[in-house]
Amino acid sequence: MPKLNVTEEMFLSWLEDPVTEVIREALRRKRQELKDRWEDGTVLELSKDEQMLRNAAAIGQAQAYKFLQEMNFEQLKGEMSDD
């Protein structure tokens, strides 16, 4: 698949798109759900090993949601580079 050269103007236009706004809001909600489950102590009923695995998975998910939700053009350029 050919590589798309995304410009800053294209990125800013994408940010303002209503679909993008809905997706970013969904990412915000997913992050909040993870925080709420952690705060409620849901994983405390599990074994220590299972708690550690679920905690690590939740942290990874939250970090991914945050990155996608808050990504700026410079970060996108870094992700598009061949390095």
HUVENFEN-V945370 format. One record per residue. N is the residue number from 1. PHI is phi in whole degrees, -180 to 180 (NA if undefined). OMEGA is omega in radians with two decimals (none if undefined). NEAR is the number of other ideal C-beta (glycine too) atoms within 8 Angstrom. Layout:
N&PHI&OMEGA&NEAR + N&PHI&OMEGA&NEAR
This chain:
1&NA&-3.13&2 + 2&-65&3.14&3 + 3&-80&3.13&5 + 4&-89&3.10&4 + 5&-89&-3.09&4 + 6&-82&3.10&8 + 7&-93&3.10&6 + 8&-63&3.12&6 + 9&-64&3.09&6 + 10&-63&-3.13&8 + 11&-63&-3.14&11 + 12&-64&3.08&9 + 13&-64&3.10&8 + 14&-62&3.14&8 + 15&-60&-3.09&7 + 16&-85&-3.13&7 + 17&-66&-3.14&8 + 18&-59&3.12&5 + 19&-66&3.10&6 + 20&-62&3.13&10 + 21&-61&3.12&9 + 22&-66&3.13&8 + 23&-63&-3.14&8 + 24&-64&3.07&10 + 25&-68&3.09&8 + 26&-62&3.09&8 + 27&-64&3.11&12 + 28&-61&-3.14&10 + 29&-65&3.12&8 + 30&-62&3.08&10 + 31&-61&-3.13&12 + 32&-65&3.09&8 + 33&-61&3.10&8 + 34&-61&3.12&12 + 35&-62&-3.13&9 + 36&-65&3.11&8 + 37&-64&3.12&10 + 38&-65&-3.11&11 + 39&-63&3.13&6 + 40&-72&3.11&6 + 41&75&-3.10&6 + 42&-54&-3.07&7 + 43&-78&-3.09&11 + 44&-69&3.12&6 + 45&-79&-3.06&4 + 46&-93&3.05&8 + 47&-67&-3.14&5 + 48&-58&-3.14&6 + 49&-63&3.12&6 + 50&-66&3.08&9 + 51&-60&-3.12&11 + 52&-63&3.14&8 + 53&-64&-3.14&8 + 54&-67&3.11&10 + 55&-64&3.13&10 + 56&-62&3.12&8 + 57&-64&-3.14&8 + 58&-65&3.11&11 + 59&-63&3.11&8 + 60&-61&3.10&8 + 61&-61&-3.11&10 + 62&-61&3.12&11 + 63&-65&3.11&8 + 64&-66&3.10&8 + 65&-58&-3.12&13 + 66&-62&3.14&10 + 67&-58&-3.12&9 + 68&-67&-3.13&9 + 69&-68&-3.01&10 + 70&-108&-3.07&6 + 71&-55&3.06&7 + 72&-111&-3.06&6 + 73&-63&-3.14&8 + 74&-63&3.10&6 + 75&-65&3.11&9 + 76&-62&3.09&11 + 77&-58&3.12&9 + 78&-63&3.13&7 + 79&-72&-3.12&6 + 80&-85&-3.08&7 + 81&-69&-3.11&6 + 82&-83&-3.08&2 + 83&-66&none&2
